[in-house]
Amino acid sequence: MTNPIYVTRPFLPPLEEFTEYLEKIWDSHILTNGGPFHQELEQKLCEYLGVKYISLFSNGTLALLTALQALRITGEVITTPYSFVAATHALWWNNIKPVFTDIEPETLNLDPDKIESAITPQTTAILPVHVYGNPCDTERIDEIAERYGLKVIYDAAHAFGVKIAGTSVANFGDLSVLSFHATKVFNTFEGGAIICHDENTKKHIDQLKNFGIINETTVVTPGINAKINEFQAALGLLQLKYIDVAVDKRKQITETYRAALGDIPGISFIWDQPDVKHNYAYFPILINPKEFGKTRDEVYEEFKTNNIFCRRYFYPLISQYPMYCNLESAQRGRMPVAEKITQEVLCLPIYPDLGAEDVRNICNIVHERPSPHRR
Ligand code: T4K
């Protein structure tokens, strides 16, 4: 039996390079609470990403929770049902009602055409997700938000390093939230960040992630503990050395998949957008069962029998989970695009170390279609 292949495998730099950082931590005994690696990583990430202010977090979910607190979001927030559940949970934890609207068939991101009819007097913000790292229609979403006086927090967990016309995708909206989880393009084991546009907001977010403490005797706001530690920050500094090569390898794998699978009836992809620098975080394919002759779940199971563990990101929809399915906006039939895509999507393995032979094997499994009489 060959080694299992998972949907992703975290990139890790050479261990001896990380050991050098560990030695420094052992010397200084500074393990957390805004130590030197934390400070250095914030500065280096601002430079690398092309953003003005960044605040590092211990994970993306705490960054989302804090972003909502920082902007004092209340009432209702319009969001996508087609994503990982973290952002909707963050709304719930802030006592905010999520209002789901449908997605665009081309990008699988929140459809700007569906937003306005979901706005009520209780709506205070929009929380779109750059799903798979493909940018939302930021121009239209930000324009709608401005017209209705709403805030925008982008969940940019998948979108590390993505640029629109040379500008970081994280510069749109009021705040953007990144994830540096093990499964992400840029990982610090676990980690995350909020990107904002001005010094005062950065200061406020920094206070919120550290209990609201500003000195030994002063607590100015009811904060939480969401700080990144020095081990995570050290790994981040090292990862920056390799990130461009890692994204390049992802791009090559994406191109191989597209070339090998592009002509199969019933298989379609999400394509690159013009003037966007993509990060190739995921490789989702959409399987139309009528045209392809097999369902997504049949293909998923076939992969499993070959020791390959693809993932159905994002199935089920967030709106179908028991804690959300009774909301009015979650009712079946209201989001036809998302309801269709969630049945068809399969994310194939993609990570920098995925070998060419493995990619070929994965493509061959997709090519093993049923004979015409089965269809
Ligand atoms: N917003 C969005 C849009 C997100 O996608 C996420 C996280 C967040 C917010 C929240 O950010 P964080 O709080 O996580 O920073 C995974 C990740 O756990 C989750 O972080 C991620 N999204 C989501 C899309 O995917 P699972 O349940 O699929 O993870 P898991 O453990 O099954 O991992 C997938 C595969 O990766 C495994 O089969 C093997 C491989 N793997 C995983 C880990 C954790 C490794 O090889 N090594 C590892 O350490 O959720």
Boltz pocket constraint, residues with backbone or C-beta under 6 A from the ligand:
constraints:
  - pocket:
      binder: B
      contacts: [[A, 6], [A, 7], [A, 8], [A, 9], [A, 10], [A, 59], [A, 60], [A, 61], [A, 62], [A, 83], [A, 84], [A, 86], [A, 87], [A, 129], [A, 155], [A, 157], [A, 158], [A, 178], [A, 179], [A, 180], [A, 181], [A, 182], [A, 183], [A, 190], [A, 191], [A, 192], [A, 309], [A, 311], [A, 313]]
      max_distance: 6.0
